[in-house]
């Protein structure tokens, strides 16, 4: 008789689930459908967009492993430009070579471009309508709170010690009090970071990507931790030269065309050249380069007003895609109002002028990002974790915090005193901004929710003022 303490076990434990198999290869058509869908649902800024890609590509579809995903993300965070769009380009490139990267990066941007052109057209054609005015009365204070929240979010991650706090404070003083141009601030921060990385390396060491790997059994992915580097992803001097040359041609050809069409001082060539420079300065995200766009587009060139710039940022916050797509709004409004384009295309072709300008500035804003990924990813891999390379970028990110605080002050001034310092204080706008800040900081509400709620409140305020209740507000 078998003792009661003896337990017979099945040598093949059928109760345990079988280990998942490696996913099948992804066709170009399947990838195309995914990148197109992502372009329409990529709300939430870079953090939200990266989270969507992580959930879809790492956890659900298993096209790429956690480690390889973070590896690509770290590359993109070292480069100027929108990191989420660059990450999509990078993963598309890993999956389907050059055309895969181009399709992934382009579809991340195109839906937003089309939507913003439509919204900018409505804004310019019917912006004086009471409904639109009321909605924007509530949206503008919300945008001010959103910029403050962005400064806090970036600062809490970037300002890890007194050195970096000092850099942020110096950048704020430089742009607010000394009116220093943004490129000079970036250059100065990079020099401080380069020197600081040698003198006090621990103070300028960048943190991690912010996504901790999940614990547990390894689940195989199509591009896994141990997947050999594909031939097209290996560094080649000849391929680097080819991609850089192609990028230069794709920039020079349209620039030469519009310059021949309008002359160098024309609206289109000046926009092309300005936004090429802006694309190379977007360290730290879109909020970092917006002060530079304001300096150039509003103050120097006069393509649009400060109020229109704030309205454009509000629209950019409500559409999918990178926030830097606000440049499409800037281009559309500038093209719509440009007298030389009206003379070239005809005074009745304002929509065409605006659409051409929006497409042009989008092309020159994102072209460098494609070149950085398609040509530079294998090269950047060799410099990953190299403090001489990352310390200047750490200092630049700290300087960006000070620049964003200045941007928040600029927006707040124009929202609370829209008629200037001699005009009345808009206390309903101040209350809306405070409520938006509480919703963002205290209750962690999403940007779209906050903008929608503030827009409705602004519409109510405008309705009360328009119906003989102005004394109340």
VEXKE-7974 format. One record per residue: y, z negated, x negated of N, C-alpha, C in turn. Coordinates in steps of 0.05 Angstrom, whole numbers, padded with zeros to 5 digits, always signed. Layout:
N
YZXYZXYZX
...
//
This chain:
473
-00024+00000-00017+00000+00000+00000+00025+00000-00018
+00044+00017-00011+00069+00019-00027+00086-00005-00022
+00095-00019-00043+00113-00042-00038+00138-00033-00023
+00148-00052-00007+00171-00046+00010+00196-00041-00007
+00196-00051-00032+00220-00046-00048+00220-00019-00061
+00199-00004-00058+00199+00023-00070+00210+00043-00051
+00229+00059-00060+00242+00079-00044+00237+00107-00056
+00225+00124-00040+00220+00151-00048+00246+00168-00044
+00255+00182-00065+00279+00199-00063+00272+00228-00066
+00286+00244-00051+00282+00273-00052+00294+00283-00079
+00277+00296-00095+00287+00306-00121+00309+00326-00118
+00312+00339-00095+00333+00358-00090+00351+00348-00068
+00372+00333-00075+00389+00320-00054+00404+00340-00038
+00392+00348-00015+00404+00368+00002+00429+00357+00017
+00431+00330+00017+00454+00318+00032+00480+00323+00017
+00480+00329-00009+00504+00333-00024+00513+00362-00021
+00538+00367-00017+00548+00395-00014+00546+00410-00040
+00539+00435-00038+00537+00451-00061+00565+00455-00074
+00565+00457-00100+00590+00462-00114+00602+00488-00106
+00628+00489-00101+00641+00514-00093+00639+00535-00115
+00636+00560-00106+00634+00582-00125+00662+00592-00132
+00663+00606-00155+00688+00617-00163+00696+00639-00143
+00722+00639-00134+00730+00659-00115+00726+00688-00125
+00723+00706-00107+00720+00734-00114+00747+00745-00123
+00746+00767-00138+00770+00780-00147+00789+00787-00124
+00815+00784-00128+00835+00790-00108+00844+00818-00110
+00842+00833-00088+00852+00861-00089+00882+00862-00089
+00893+00883-00098+00922+00887-00099+00934+00886-00071
+00920+00897-00051+00929+00897-00023+00930+00869-00012
+00910+00853-00018+00910+00825-00009+00933+00809-00021
+00937+00813-00047+00959+00799-00060+00986+00808-00049
+00988+00834-00043+01013+00845-00032+01019+00831-00005
+00999+00828+00012+01004+00815+00038+01012+00786+00034
+01001+00772+00015+01008+00744+00010+01037+00742+00000
+01045+00759-00019+01072+00757-00030+01093+00765-00009
+01086+00783+00009+01104+00791+00030+01108+00767+00049
+01086+00754+00057+01088+00731+00074+01104+00709+00061
+01100+00704+00035+01114+00684+00021+01144+00689+00021
+01152+00714+00019+01181+00721+00020+01194+00713+00046
+01179+00711+00068+01191+00704+00094+01189+00674+00100
+01173+00659+00085+01169+00631+00091+01178+00613+00069
+01191+00624+00048+01197+00608+00024+01224+00593+00028
+01224+00574+00047+01247+00557+00051+01244+00532+00034
+01266+00516+00033+01264+00490+00020+01273+00489-00009
+01285+00511-00019+01294+00510-00046+01271+00512-00066
+01276+00511-00092+01255+00515-00112+01232+00495-00109
+01239+00469-00103+01217+00449-00100+01199+00456-00077
+01210+00463-00054+01194+00471-00031+01178+00496-00036
+01191+00516-00049+01177+00542-00055+01154+00538-00074
+01158+00522-00095+01136+00516-00114+01114+00501-00100
+01121+00483-00082+01101+00468-00067+01084+00486-00049
+01097+00506-00036+01083+00525-00020+01063+00541-00037
+01072+00551-00060+01055+00567-00077+01032+00550-00088
+01037+00525-00094+01016+00507-00104+00994+00503-00082
+01003+00497-00058+00984+00493-00036+00968+00518-00030
+00981+00541-00031+00967+00566-00024+00949+00576-00047
+00961+00578-00071+00947+00591-00093+00928+00573-00108
+00934+00547-00110+00916+00529-00125+00896+00516-00106
+00905+00505-00084+00887+00489-00067+00872+00506-00046
+00886+00524-00033+00873+00538-00011+00858+00563-00021
+00872+00581-00034+00859+00606-00042+00845+00605-00069
+00853+00586-00086+00841+00582-00113+00843+00607-00130
+00866+00620-00129+00870+00643-00146+00876+00634-00175
+00886+00610-00178+00894+00600-00205+00889+00570-00205
+00880+00560-00228+00874+00531-00230+00900+00515-00233
+00897+00489-00228+00920+00471-00230+00933+00472-00258
+00917+00472-00279+00928+00471-00306+00942+00498-00312
+00930+00520-00305+00943+00546-00310+00968+00549-00294
+00968+00538-00269+00992+00539-00252+01015+00524-00266
+01009+00499-00275+01030+00483-00287+01039+00495-00314
+01021+00508-00328+01027+00522-00353+01048+00543-00347
+01043+00559-00326+01062+00580-00319+01089+00568-00310
+01087+00546-00294+01112+00533-00284+01129+00523-00307
+01116+00511-00327+01131+00502-00350+01145+00524-00365
+01133+00547-00367+01146+00571-00379+01171+00577-00364
+01168+00579-00337+01191+00588-00321+01214+00568-00321
+01208+00542-00324+01229+00522-00324+01244+00522-00350
+01234+00536-00371+01248+00538-00396+01267+00562-00396
+01266+00579-00376+01281+00604-00376+01305+00601-00357
+01327+00616-00362+01348+00619-00342+01337+00635-00318
+01348+00629-00295+01339+00644-00271+01325+00626-00251
+01319+00636-00227+01305+00620-00207+01276+00616-00214
+01268+00591-00219+01241+00587-00230+01220+00593-00209
+01224+00589-00183+01204+00595-00163+01198+00626-00163
+01219+00642-00163+01216+00671-00163+01202+00680-00189
+01209+00668-00211+01197+00675-00236+01167+00666-00237
+01161+00643-00224+01133+00634-00223+01117+00654-00206
+01127+00664-00184+01113+00684-00168+01109+00709-00185
+01130+00718-00199+01127+00741-00216+01105+00737-00237
+01105+00713-00249+01086+00707-00271+01057+00708-00260
+01052+00695-00237+01025+00694-00227+01017+00722-00217
+01035+00737-00205+01029+00764-00197+01022+00781-00221
+01036+00777-00244+01030+00791-00269+01003+00783-00280
+00996+00758-00279+00969+00750-00288+00947+00763-00272
+00952+00765-00245+00931+00776-00228+00928+00806-00230
+00951+00820-00230+00950+00850-00228+00969+00863-00248
+00972+00852-00271+00987+00865-00292+01017+00869-00284
+01030+00889-00296+01059+00892-00293+01066+00897-00264
+01052+00915-00250+01060+00921-00223+01055+00897-00204
+01035+00881-00211+01031+00857-00195+01054+00838-00197
+01065+00835-00222+01089+00818-00225+01113+00829-00212
+01117+00855-00214+01141+00868-00201+01140+00864-00171
+01116+00869-00159+01113+00867-00130+01117+00838-00121
+01105+00819-00135+01108+00790-00127+01137+00781-00129
+01150+00788-00151+01178+00779-00154+01197+00793-00135
+01192+00819-00129+01210+00834-00111+01207+00824-00083
+01182+00820-00074+01178+00811-00046+01187+00782-00042
+01191+00767-00063+01202+00740-00061+01232+00742-00054
+01245+00765-00060+01273+00768-00057+01281+00786-00034
+01266+00808-00029+01275+00828-00010+01279+00818+00018
+01261+00802+00030+01267+00792+00057+01293+00777+00059
+01299+00760+00039+01324+00745+00039+01348+00764+00037
+01345+00785+00021+01367+00804+00018+01374+00817+00045
+01353+00827+00059+01357+00840+00085+01369+00821+00105
+01359+00796+00106+01369+00776+00125+01398+00769+00119
+01405+00766+00093+01432+00758+00086+01452+00781+00091
+01444+00806+00087+01461+00828+00094+01467+00828+00124
+01447+00824+00140+01452+00823+00169+01470+00799+00177
+01465+00776+00165+01482+00752+00171+01511+00756+00162
+01514+00768+00138+01540+00773+00127+01556+00793+00144
+01541+00813+00155+01554+00832+00172+01564+00819+00198
+01547+00802+00210+01556+00787+00234+01579+00769+00227
+01579+00756+00204+01600+00739+00196+01627+00754+00193
+01626+00777+00180+01651+00792+00175+01660+00806+00201
+01642+00815+00217+01650+00830+00241+01658+00812+00264
+01646+00788+00267+01651+00771+00289+01657+00742+00281
+01665+00738+00256+01669+00711+00245+01691+00696+00259
+01709+00709+00273+01731+00695+00286+01724+00687+00315
+01700+00694+00323+01691+00687+00350+01688+00656+00352
+01695+00644+00375+01693+00615+00377+01666+00603+00370
+01645+00618+00379+01618+00608+00374+01613+00606+00344
+01620+00627+00329+01615+00627+00300+01633+00606+00286
+01658+00604+00294+01676+00584+00283+01666+00556+00287
+01657+00550+00311+01646+00524+00317+01622+00517+00300
+01603+00536+00298+01579+00531+00283+01586+00525+00253
+01604+00541+00242+01611+00537+00214+01627+00511+00210
+01641+00502+00230+01656+00477+00227+01636+00454+00221
+01612+00455+00233+01592+00434+00227+01576+00440+00203
+01572+00465+00196+01555+00472+00174+01568+00465+00147
+01595+00469+00145+01608+00465+00119+01606+00436+00109
+01611+00416+00126+01606+00388+00116+01577+00383+00108
+01559+00396+00123+01530+00392+00115+01525+00404+00088
+01537+00426+00081+01534+00438+00055+01545+00420+00033
+01567+00407+00039+01578+00388+00019+01558+00366+00014
+01546+00355+00035+01526+00334+00031+01502+00344+00016
+01494+00369+00021+01471+00381+00008+01476+00384-00022
+01500+00392-00029+01507+00394-00058+01506+00367-00071
+01517+00346-00058+01516+00319-00069+01487+00311-00073
+01471+00317-00053+01442+00310-00055+01429+00324-00078
+01436+00350-00082+01425+00365-00104+01432+00352-00131
+01458+00344-00133+01466+00330-00158+01450+00305-00163
+01445+00290-00142+01429+00265-00145+01400+00272-00152
+01389+00292-00139+01361+00299-00144+01357+00308-00173
+01375+00326-00182+01372+00336-00209+01379+00314-00229
+01399+00298-00223+01407+00277-00242+01386+00256-00245
+01373+00248-00223+01352+00228-00225+01328+00237-00243
+01325+00263-00244+01303+00274-00261+01312+00279-00289
+01337+00287-00293+01346+00297-00319+01359+00275-00336
+01374+00256-00323+01389+00237-00339+01373+00212-00344
+01356+00214-00365+01337+00193-00371+01348+00172-00391
+01371+00177-00404+01381+00158-00423+01411+00162-00426
+01424+00145-00442+01453+00145-00444+01463+00171-00456
+01449+00183-00475+01457+00208-00487+01461+00229-00466
+01442+00232-00448+01443+00253-00428+01464+00247-00407
+01468+00221-00401+01490+00213-00383+01517+00221-00395
+01520+00217-00421+01545+00223-00434+01550+00254-00433
+01529+00269-00436+01532+00299-00435+01541+00307-00407
+01528+00295-00387+01536+00301-00359+01565+00294-00354
+01573+00271-00363+01601+00262-00359+01621+00280-00373
+01614+00288-00398+01631+00306-00413+01633+00333-00399
+01611+00343-00388+01612+00369-00374+01630+00367-00349
+01628+00345-00335+01645+00342-00311+01675+00342-00319
+01682+00327-00340+01710+00326-00349+01719+00353-00358
+01701+00368-00372+01708+00394-00383+01715+00414-00361
+01699+00414-00339+01704+00434-00318+01724+00425-00298
+01726+00398-00293+01744+00388-00272+01772+00385-00283
+01775+00372-00306+01802+00366-00317+01812+00387-00336
+01794+00398-00353+01803+00417-00373+01799+00446-00364
+01787+00450-00341+01782+00477-00330+01767+00495-00350
+01749+00483-00365+01733+00499-00384+01715+00518-00370
+01711+00542-00380+01693+00561-00367+01664+00552-00370
+01648+00558-00350+01620+00548-00349+01604+00558-00373
+01606+00583-00382+01591+00591-00406+01597+00574-00431
+01622+00566-00434+01629+00549-00457+01616+00522-00455
+01614+00511-00430+01600+00485-00426+01571+00488-00433
+01558+00510-00424+01530+00514-00430+01526+00516-00460
+01543+00531-00474+01540+00534-00503+01544+00507-00517
+01564+00492-00509+01568+00466-00521+01545+00447-00517
+01534+00447-00493+01511+00429-00488+01487+00438-00504
+01483+00464-00507+01460+00474-00523+01463+00465-00552
+01487+00466-00563+01492+00458-00591+01486+00428-00594
+01496+00412-00575+01491+00383-00576+01461+00378-00574
+01447+00392-00556+01418+00388-00554+01403+00396-00579
+01412+00418-00592+01398+00426-00616+01401+00405-00638
+01426+00395-00641+01431+00374-00661+01417+00349-00653
+01419+00341-00627+01407+00317-00618+01376+00317-00621
+01364+00340-00617+01335+00342-00620+01326+00336-00648
+01344+00340-00668+01337+00333-00695+01344+00304-00702
+01367+00295-00692+01377+00268-00699+01362+00246-00683
+01359+00251-00657+01346+00231-00639+01326+00246-00621
+01304+00256-00632+01285+00273-00617+01275+00260-00591
+01270+00233-00591+01259+00220-00567+01279+00221-00544
+01305+00224-00550+01325+00224-00529+01327+00252-00515
+01316+00272-00528+01319+00299-00518+01292+00312-00512
+01272+00295-00509+01245+00306-00503+01242+00310-00473
+01236+00335-00465+01234+00341-00436+01210+00328-00424
+01213+00322-00397+01191+00310-00383+01171+00331-00374
+01152+00322-00358+01131+00340-00348+01141+00356-00325
+01123+00373-00315+01130+00391-00294+01133+00378-00267
+01123+00353-00264+01127+00339-00239+01104+00342-00220
+01083+00356-00227+01059+00359-00209+01035+00347-00224
+01026+00324-00216+01003+00312-00229+00978+00326-00220
+00960+00329-00238+00935+00342-00231+00918+00323-00214
+00904+00333-00196+00888+00317-00178+00863+00308-00193
+00855+00283-00187+00831+00273-00199+00806+00282-00183
+00784+00282-00196+00759+00289-00182+00745+00312-00195
+00724+00322-00182+00708+00344-00194+00725+00369-00195
+00719+00384-00216+00734+00409-00221+00725+00430-00201
+00744+00443-00187+00738+00464-00169+00745+00490-00182
+00726+00508-00186+00732+00533-00201+00753+00550-00187
+00769+00564-00203+00789+00582-00193+00785+00609-00205
+00797+00629-00193+00794+00656-00203+00805+00658-00232
+00830+00648-00236+00840+00645-00263+00838+00616-00269
+00816+00609-00283+00809+00581-00288+00819+00571-00315
+00814+00545-00320+00823+00533-00345+00810+00548-00369
+00785+00555-00366+00771+00567-00388+00770+00598-00386
+00785+00610-00368+00785+00639-00366+00800+00650-00390
+00787+00669-00404+00801+00680-00428+00827+00694-00421
+00845+00693-00439+00871+00706-00435+00866+00736-00432
+00876+00748-00410+00872+00777-00406+00887+00793-00427
+00877+00817-00434+00890+00833-00455+00919+00837-00450
+00927+00842-00424+00955+00848-00419+00973+00823-00422
+00961+00799-00423+00976+00775-00426+00979+00766-00455
+00967+00780-00473+00970+00773-00502+00995+00786-00513
+01007+00772-00532+01031+00781-00544+01027+00807-00560
+01044+00826-00556+01044+00851-00571+01072+00859-00576
+01079+00864-00602+01106+00872-00609+01114+00898-00596
+01094+00917-00595+01100+00943-00583+01105+00940-00553
+01090+00923-00539+01094+00920-00511+01120+00905-00506
+01127+00886-00522+01153+00872-00520+01176+00892-00522
+01174+00909-00542+01196+00929-00546+01197+00948-00522
+01174+00955-00511+01174+00974-00488+01187+00961-00464
+01180+00936-00458+01191+00923-00434+01221+00918-00437
+01229+00909-00461+01258+00904-00465+01274+00930-00463
+01263+00951-00474+01276+00977-00472+01279+00986-00443
+01257+00983-00428+01257+00991-00400+01278+00974-00385
+01279+00948-00391+01299+00931-00378+01328+00940-00384
+01333+00946-00409+01360+00955-00417+01367+00982-00403
+01348+01000-00401+01353+01025-00387+01358+01020-00358
+01342+01003-00345+01346+00997-00317+01372+00983-00311
+01383+00970-00331+01410+00958-00328+01432+00978-00334
+01428+00993-00356+01450+01011-00365+01454+01034-00347
+01432+01045-00336+01434+01070-00319+01451+01065-00294
+01445+01045-00277+01462+01041-00254+01491+01032-00261
+01493+01017-00283+01520+01008-00292+01536+01033-00300
+01524+01051-00315+01539+01075-00323+01546+01092-00299
+01528+01093-00279+01532+01110-00256+01557+01100-00240
+01557+01074-00234+01580+01063-00218+01606+01063-00234
+01603+01061-00261+01628+01062-00277+01639+01091-00277
+01621+01110-00278+01630+01138-00276+01642+01144-00249
+01631+01131-00228+01640+01136-00201+01667+01124-00195
+01671+01099-00206+01696+01085-00199+01714+01079-00222
+01704+01083-00247+01719+01072-00270+01711+01044-00275
+01714+01035-00301+01703+01009-00308+01716+00986-00292
+01741+00988-00284+01754+00967-00269+01748+00968-00239
+01731+00986-00230+01724+00987-00202+01708+00963-00193
+01706+00960-00167+01692+00936-00156+01663+00936-00164
+01649+00958-00161+01620+00958-00166+01613+00953-00195
+01626+00967-00215+01619+00961-00243+01627+00933-00251
+01649+00922-00240+01656+00895-00247+01636+00875-00235
+01627+00880-00211+01606+00863-00199+01580+00864-00215
+01572+00888-00223+01548+00892-00239+01549+00876-00265
+01571+00879-00279+01574+00865-00305+01576+00835-00301
+01591+00826-00281+01595+00797-00277+01568+00784-00270
+01553+00796-00252+01528+00782-00243+01506+00785-00264
+01508+00804-00282+01490+00805-00305+01494+00780-00322
+01520+00774-00327+01526+00750-00343+01517+00725-00328
+01522+00724-00302+01514+00701-00286+01484+00696-00287
+01469+00718-00287+01439+00715-00287+01430+00702-00313
+01444+00705-00335+01436+00693-00360+01445+00664-00363
+01459+00653-00343+01469+00626-00345+01457+00607-00325
+01437+00616-00310+01426+00600-00288+01406+00580-00298
+01412+00565-00320+01395+00542-00327+01401+00520-00307
+01379+00508-00297+01383+00485-00279+01384+00493-00249
+01380+00518-00243+01380+00526-00215+01406+00538-00205
+01405+00546-00180+01428+00561-00169+01453+00543-00168
+01451+00517-00162+01474+00500-00161+01489+00500-00187
+01475+00504-00209+01488+00504-00235+01506+00528-00239
+01498+00551-00229+01514+00575-00234+01535+00580-00213
+01533+00566-00190+01553+00570-00169+01582+00565-00178
+01587+00544-00194+01615+00542-00204+01624+00566-00220
+01606+00578-00236+01614+00602-00251+01619+00625-00232
+01602+00628-00211+01607+00649-00191+01633+00644-00177
+01639+00619-00171+01665+00613-00158+01688+00621-00176
+01687+00613-00202+01708+00619-00220+01713+00649-00222
+01691+00665-00224+01694+00693-00227+01700+00708-00202
+01684+00703-00181+01686+00718-00156+01711+00711-00139
+01718+00685-00139+01740+00676-00122+01766+00675-00138
+01766+00661-00160+01791+00656-00175+01800+00681-00191
+01782+00692-00206+01790+00714-00224+01791+00741-00210
+01770+00748-00195+01768+00775-00184+01779+00776-00155
+01778+00754-00140+01788+00753-00113+01771+00770-00094
+01745+00772-00099+01728+00787-00081+01725+00774-00054
+01727+00747-00054+01726+00732-00029+01742+00706-00032
+01747+00692-00010+01762+00667-00012+01743+00643-00016
+01756+00620-00023+01740+00596-00026+01725+00588+00000
+01739+00592+00022+01726+00585+00048+01702+00604+00053
+01705+00629+00047+01683+00648+00050+01660+00641+00032
+01666+00631+00008+01645+00623-00011+01629+00600+00000
+01642+00580+00012+01628+00558+00024+01611+00568+00048
+01622+00585+00064+01606+00596+00086+01582+00611+00076
+01585+00626+00054+01562+00640+00043+01540+00622+00033
+01548+00600+00021+01528+00580+00012+01513+00569+00036
+01528+00564+00058+01516+00553+00082+01495+00573+00093
+01501+00599+00093+01482+00619+00102+01458+00620+00083
+01464+00618+00057+01442+00619+00037+01422+00596+00040
+01433+00573+00049+01415+00550+00053+01396+00553+00077
+01404+00571+00096+01388+00574+00120+01368+00598+00119
+01368+00612+00097+01350+00635+00095+01328+00630+00075
+01305+00644+00077+01285+00642+00057+01293+00654+00030
+01278+00648+00009+01284+00660-00017+01300+00641-00034
+01306+00649-00059+01321+00632-00077+01349+00628-00067
+01360+00604-00072+01388+00598-00063+01408+00616-00077
+01401+00625-00101+01419+00643-00116+01424+00669-00101
+01408+00674-00080+01412+00697-00063+01439+00696-00049
+01454+00674-00051+01481+00673-00041+01498+00695-00054
+01489+00705-00077+01504+00726-00090+01504+00752-00073
+01484+00755-00056+01483+00779-00038+01506+00776-00018
+01511+00752-00008+01533+00748+00010+01560+00753-00004
+01562+00743-00029+01587+00748-00044+01591+00778-00048
+01570+00792-00055+01572+00821-00058+01579+00836-00033
+01567+00828-00011+01573+00841+00015+01602+00837+00023
+01611+00812+00022+01639+00807+00030+01658+00821+00011
+01652+00820-00015+01670+00834-00034+01670+00864-00030
+01647+00876-00024+01646+00904-00018+01660+00911+00008
+01656+00895+00028+01669+00899+00054+01699+00899+00052
+01710+00882+00035+01739+00879+00033+01752+00895+00010
+01736+00909-00006+01746+00924-00029+01761+00949-00020
+01786+00951-00028+01801+00975-00021+01791+01000-00035
+01782+00997-00060+01772+01021-00074+01747+01032-00062
+01730+01015-00051+01705+01024-00038+01712+01037-00011
+01732+01026+00002+01741+01039+00027+01752+01067+00022
+01767+01070+00000+01777+01097-00007+01755+01116-00015
+01734+01105-00027+01711+01122-00036+01693+01130-00013
+01686+01111+00004+01667+01116+00025+01679+01121+00052
+01704+01114+00055+01718+01117+00081+01723+01090+00093
+01746+01086+00107+01753+01060+00118+01734+01050+00140
+01719+01069+00152+01701+01061+00174+01673+01054+00163
+01669+01055+00137+01643+01050+00125+01641+01023+00112
+01653+01002+00124+01653+00976+00112+01625+00964+00109
+01608+00969+00130+01581+00958+00127+01566+00971+00104
+01569+00997+00101+01556+01011+00079+01566+01001+00052
+01593+00997+00050+01604+00987+00025+01593+00959+00019
+01592+00942+00039+01581+00915+00035+01552+00915+00027
+01536+00932+00041+01507+00933+00035+01502+00943+00007
+01517+00964-00001+01513+00974-00029+01520+00953-00049
+01543+00939-00045+01551+00918-00064+01530+00895-00064
+01520+00887-00041+01500+00866-00040+01474+00873-00055
+01465+00898-00051+01441+00907-00065+01446+00909-00095
+01470+00918-00102+01476+00921-00131+01476+00894-00145
+01490+00874-00133+01491+00848-00147+01463+00834-00147
+01447+00839-00126+01420+00828-00126+01404+00841-00149
+01406+00867-00153+01392+00881-00174+01399+00868-00201
+01425+00865-00207+01433+00856-00233+01429+00825-00236
+01427+00811-00215+01421+00782-00217+01392+00777-00224
+01374+00793-00213+01345+00787-00216+01332+00804-00237
+01344+00826-00246+01331+00843-00267+01325+00827-00292
+01343+00809-00302+01335+00794-00326+01311+00776-00322
+01307+00765-00298+01284+00748-00293+01258+00764-00296
+01257+00789-00287+01233+00805-00291+01228+00811-00320
+01250+00816-00335+01247+00822-00363+01237+00797-00378
+01248+00773-00371+01240+00749-00384+01210+00744-00380
+01199+00749-00356+01171+00744-00351+01153+00765-00363
+01159+00790-00357+01141+00812-00365+01141+00815-00396
+01163+00809-00409+01164+00812-00438+01161+00786-00452
+01171+00764-00440+01173+00739-00456+01151+00719-00452
+01135+00720-00430+01116+00699-00425+01097+00695-00449
+01085+00716-00460+01068+00711-00484+01083+00700-00507
+01109+00708-00510+01125+00697-00532+01132+00668-00528
+01140+00661-00503+01147+00634-00497+01124+00615-00501
+01100+00624-00497+01076+00607-00500+01075+00596-00529
+01083+00611-00548+01083+00603-00576+01103+00580-00581
+01124+00578-00564+01144+00558-00569+01142+00535-00549
+01121+00535-00533+01118+00513-00514+01113+00487-00528
+01127+00466-00519+01126+00439-00532+01139+00438-00559
+01154+00459-00566+01169+00459-00591+01196+00447-00585
+01202+00423-00596+01226+00408-00590+01251+00424-00598
+01250+00440-00618+01273+00456-00627+01281+00475-00604
+01262+00483-00588+01267+00501-00566+01275+00487-00540
+01262+00464-00535+01266+00450-00509+01289+00431-00509
+01297+00420-00532+01319+00400-00533+01345+00412-00523
+01353+00436-00532+01378+00448-00521+01377+00451-00491
+01354+00459-00480+01351+00462-00451+01353+00435-00436
+01343+00414-00449+01346+00387-00437+01375+00380-00435
+01391+00385-00456+01419+00379-00456+01434+00397-00436
+01427+00422-00434+01439+00439-00414+01435+00429-00386
+01410+00420-00380+01404+00410-00353+01421+00385-00348
+01426+00368-00368+01444+00345-00364+01472+00354-00358
+01482+00373-00372+01509+00384-00367+01511+00395-00339
+01490+00407-00330+01490+00419-00303+01496+00398-00282
+01486+00374-00286+01491+00353-00266+01521+00348-00263
+01536+00346-00285+01564+00343-00283+01578+00366-00270
+01569+00390-00275+01580+00414-00263+01576+00414-00232
+01552+00405-00224+01546+00405-00195+01563+00384-00181
+01568+00361-00194+01586+00341-00182+01614+00352-00178
+01623+00368-00197+01649+00381-00194+01648+00401-00170
+01626+00415-00167+01623+00434-00144+01624+00419-00118
+01612+00395-00116+01612+00379-00092+01641+00370-00085
+01656+00363-00105+01684+00355-00101+01700+00378-00091
+01695+00402-00102+01709+00426-00093+01703+00432-00064
+01678+00431-00056+01671+00436-00029+01682+00415-00010
+01680+00389-00018+01690+00368-00002+01720+00370+00003
+01735+00377-00017+01764+00380-00014+01771+00402+00006
+01758+00425+00004+01764+00447+00023+01754+00441+00051
+01734+00424+00054+01724+00418+00081+01741+00396+00094
+01749+00376+00079+01764+00353+00091+01794+00358+00093
+01804+00376+00075+01833+00383+00077+01835+00414+00076
+01825+00427+00098+01825+00456+00097+01852+00469+00095
+01873+00455+00103+01900+00466+00101+01915+00458+00076
+01900+00445+00057+01913+00435+00033+01920+00406+00035
+01930+00395+00013+01935+00366+00012+01957+00358+00032
+01975+00377+00039+01996+00370+00058+01986+00372+00087
+01962+00383+00091+01951+00385+00118+01937+00360+00128
+01928+00360+00153+01914+00337+00164+01886+00333+00152
+01878+00308+00152+01851+00301+00144+01831+00306+00167
+01810+00322+00162+01791+00329+00183+01770+00307+00185
+01776+00285+00200+01757+00263+00202+01732+00270+00216
+01731+00288+00236+01705+00296+00248+01687+00309+00226
+01699+00325+00209+01683+00337+00187+01673+00316+00168
+01689+00295+00163+01680+00273+00145+01656+00258+00158
+01658+00254+00184+01635+00240+00198+01610+00257+00197
+01613+00284+00201+01590+00301+00199+01578+00301+00171
+01595+00302+00151+01585+00301+00123+01570+00275+00117
+01581+00253+00127+01568+00227+00123+01541+00226+00137
+01540+00236+00162+01515+00236+00176+01494+00254+00162
+01503+00277+00151+01485+00294+00137+01474+00280+00112
+01492+00266+00098+01483+00252+00074+01463+00230+00080
+01467+00216+00102+01448+00195+00110+01421+00208+00117
+01422+00230+00131+01397+00244+00138+01382+00253+00113
+01396+00263+00093+01383+00273+00069+01373+00250+00051
+01390+00230+00046+01383+00209+00027+01365+00188+00040
+01373+00179+00064+01358+00156+00076+01333+00165+00090
+01335+00186+00106+01313+00194+00123+01297+00218+00112
+01306+00229+00089+01291+00250+00075+01287+00275+00094
+01306+00281+00110+01304+00304+00128+01307+00330+00112
+01296+00351+00122+01298+00377+00109+01325+00390+00112
+01331+00408+00094+01357+00422+00093+01362+00437+00119
+01342+00452+00128+01345+00468+00153+01351+00450+00177
+01336+00428+00179+01341+00409+00201+01370+00399+00201
+01379+00391+00177+01406+00380+00175+01427+00400+00182
+01424+00425+00172+01444+00446+00177+01444+00452+00207
+01420+00454+00219+01419+00461+00248+01433+00439+00265
+01427+00414+00259+01439+00392+00274+01469+00391+00270
+01478+00394+00246+01507+00393+00240+01521+00417+00253
+01508+00440+00254+01520+00464+00267+01524+00458+00297
+01505+00446+00310+01509+00440+00338+01531+00419+00343
+01533+00399+00325+01554+00380+00327+01581+00393+00323
+01583+00411+00303+01608+00426+00298+01616+00443+00322
+01596+00455+00335+01601+00471+00359+01612+00453+00381
+01601+00429+00384+01611+00411+00405+01640+00402+00399
+01646+00396+00373+01673+00389+00366+01693+00411+00372
+01685+00436+00365+01703+00458+00370+01707+00463+00400
+01686+00459+00416+01688+00463+00445+01707+00442+00457
+01704+00417+00448+01722+00396+00458+01751+00402+00452
+01756+00411+00427+01784+00417+00419+01795+00441+00435
+01777+00460+00442+01786+00484+00455+01790+00480+00485
+01781+00457+00496+01783+00453+00525+01801+00429+00531
+01823+00429+00518+01845+00410+00525+01837+00381+00520
+01817+00377+00502+01810+00349+00495+01817+00345+00465
+01836+00362+00455+01842+00360+00426+01851+00333+00417
+01863+00318+00435+01872+00291+00427+01850+00272+00420
+01826+00278+00430+01803+00261+00424+01793+00266+00396
+01795+00291+00386+01785+00298+00360+01807+00310+00343
//
